[in-house]
Amino acid sequence: MFRTTDGKPGVRKLIIDTDPGVDDTWAICLALRSPEVEVIGITSLFGNVRTKMATQNALYLMEKFGRPDIPVVEGSLTSIVGAEKERIADFVHGDDGFGNTNQPKPTLVAVEGKTAADFIVEKANEFPGQVTVVAMASATNVALALRQDPGIKHKLHEIIHLSGAFFVNGNVNPCAEANAFGDPEAADELYGSGARVTVIGLDVTQKLVTTARDMARMRARNHPHTNFLHDISQFYMQFHRDTVRQEGIFMHDPAALLLAFRKDLFRCKLGRVRVATEGLCRGQTIMDAGEKLWSFPNAWTENSRPPVEVALDVDVPGAMRVFRERYGIRSKWSSWLPF
């Protein structure tokens, strides 16, 4: 349980903004297996795949995981400045986002006549103080929602954004992480919006690794959900072998999801964050951690730019313990979980 901004206890309501994507799929599965949260909607965006495919993949996951009641709402087809997605991560997640496993098309359909931004605004106003948006793609949909109704920055409980590389190299190039690089203008706008924002990036997510041995244990349980996670992850695993030479996958998106209900496992620092929007370092995230008092105004201090929280470290054993319990990797399994 947690307490909402009005002091009342409750289960955290989540909107998952996503571009499925293998690790997005792991995160969505984690959310659906966690009694601490209630998923009230899925919104789609470009990233690992293009937005239309992200929508179809999200619909498929709601079918696969037995939650056709959760609405899927399509998000923006372009960045916040109208740019087409430069590239998709088919070399990471496969052409279909599911590791080239060629899953069938979903029978569910997305919500019509409503955008992801509309949906975020609607739910923030319907459940003031109770909704957390876990944005696991670029910041486009969330930034558009804040443009549409700036007042929701005081009504959303929190926006958690999977983005950035602050004191480590990026994963698109040495300076930029993929979600920040995908729409840096939206990320910079979000971080300066005054909403309650927590950014979690590669500084933390690359410390959390599910190994090939872990996945073999999952497969041995022979449950359709964990079999699915295992199967779609083989292509993703090969990418890790080729690029970082490890027999395991980084838990990027699951880490962001975990932060929504186990913040005690993370160390966060408050600071002003800017995102480079042009040039060689486009997509780079830089935090002013407040260690120095500046002698003159700069792009971090101008207009009283508000600070955001940045996750910089994690209790690795504690976080991996939650993952291994919820994904069925550990031998002891809680009976209430939906297997």
Secondary structure, 3 states (H helix, E strand, C coil): CEECCCCCEECEEEEEEECCCHHHHHHHHHHHCCCCEEEEEEEECCCCCCHHHHHHHHHHHHHHCCCCCCCEECCCCCCCCCCCCCCCCHHHHCCCCCCCCCCCCCCCCCCCCCCHHHHHHHHHHHCCCCEEEEECCCCHHHHHHHHHCHHHHHCCCEEEEECCCCCCCCCCCCCCCHHHHHCHHHHHHHHCCCCCEEEECHHHHCCCEEEHHHHHHHHHHCCHHHHHHHHHHHHHHHHHHHHCCCCEEECHHHHHHHHCCCHHHEEEEEEEEEECCCCCCCCCEEEECCCCCCCCCCCCCHHHCCCEEEEEEECHHHHHHHHHHHCCCCCCCCCCCCC
